[in-house]
Structures are given as structure tokens and as C-alpha cells.
Amino acid sequence: MVVQLIPVILLAIAIRTFLGETNPAIHRATRSDLDTALIAGRSVYSSQILT
């Protein structure tokens, strides 16, 4: 039973570490996508005003 418990504990630690590393990357990618969308929206808005 102890032999089965050790890999479960190690897997839990690995998953927690992996999720801790991926969340900041996901936040940066989302922020970049939102910035790009904002720039595109401003471009469309300004082109509509000029015409």
C-alpha cells in the first residue's frame, strides 16, 4: 500500500508544479490576444469615422 502511495504523492506534486508554471503563460497569452483585439477594434473604429 505504501508503495502505491508514493507515486500518487509524486504525481500530485508534479501536477501542481505543472499547473503553477502554465497559468502565468496562459495569462500572458490572453493579455496579448486582448491587446491585439483592442488595436484591431481601434483601427476599425477610426476607419469608420474617417469615411
C-alpha positions in Angstrom: 0.0 0.0 0.0 2.8 2.4 0.8 4.5 1.6 -2.5 1.3 2.7 -4.3 1.0 5.8 -2.3 4.5 7.2 -3.1 3.8 7.5 -6.9 0.5 9.2 -6.2 2.1 11.8 -4.0 4.8 12.4 -6.6 2.2 12.8 -9.3 0.2 15.2 -7.2 3.3 17.3 -6.7 4.2 17.2 -10.4 0.7 18.3 -11.5 0.6 21.1 -9.0 4.0 22.3 -10.2 3.0 22.0 -13.9 -0.2 24.0 -13.3 1.7 26.6 -11.4 4.0 27.1 -14.4 1.4 27.1 -17.1 -1.0 29.6 -15.6 1.3 32.7 -15.9 2.0 31.7 -19.6 -1.8 31.5 -20.3 -2.3 34.9 -18.7 0.4 36.5 -20.8 -1.0 34.9 -24.0 -4.5 36.1 -23.1 -3.3 39.6 -22.4 -1.5 39.6 -25.7 -4.7 38.5 -27.5 -6.8 41.1 -25.8 -4.2 43.8 -26.7 -4.3 42.7 -30.4 -8.1 42.8 -30.4 -8.1 46.3 -28.9 -5.7 47.6 -31.5 -7.9 46.0 -34.3 -11.0 47.5 -32.8 -9.5 50.9 -32.6 -8.4 50.6 -36.2 -11.8 49.6 -37.5 -13.4 52.4 -35.4 -11.0 55.1 -36.7 -11.5 53.9 -40.3 -15.3 54.2 -39.9 -15.1 57.7 -38.6 -12.9 58.8 -41.5 -15.3 57.5 -44.1 
